[in-house]
Amino acid sequence: MEENLSLVELNQVLDSSRKAKHEQNKFLAALKGIDLDKGQTKTDAFEEVKKRAEAKLRGISEEQLDLSEVGISIETEDE
């Protein structure tokens, strides 16, 4: 039986995966005395703008761009 996930569900899976990876990296960096979250707000804002611009240039949504980064493509049916 094949189960299909919605775009929202796939986005949540992707976000959860990224958060888990960040927490793992944050822990490993903390062992070395490095704070990965220090000064993160400027980088986040820039990354968001960059992501929106790239999605717009490609003619896709930000969610589709996120999924394409991990190798998942979405086919849409035109009605």
C-alpha positions, -999 to +999 in steps of 0.1 A: +000+000+000+014+034-010+009+063+013+013+098-001+023+128+020+009+163+015+033+192+008+026+204+043+036+171+058+067+168+037+077+203+048+072+194+085+094+163+080+121+184+064+119+210+091+121+183+118+151+167+101+169+201+099+162+209+135+174+175+147+206+179+126+212+214+140+207+202+176+232+174+170+257+199+155+251+223+183+258+196+209+290+186+192+301+222+189+293+228+226+317+200+235+344+220+218+333+253+235+317+267+204+282+284+204+266+278+171+236+300+179+257+331+187+247+359+163+224+337+143+196+362+137+214+381+110+223+349+091+187+336+094+172+368+079+197+367+050+191+330+044+153+336+043+156+364+018+180+343-003+157+314-003+127+335-013+146+350-042+159+317-054+124+302-053+110+332-072+137+329-098+129+292-104+092+298-104+085+275-075+074+278-039+099+279-010+086+246+002+093+230-032+128+246-031+134+231+004+123+196-008+144+198-040+175+204-018+170+170-004+162+153-037+124+153-035+105+166-065+068+174-066+047+168-097+015+188-099-015+180-120-029+209-140-067+208-139 
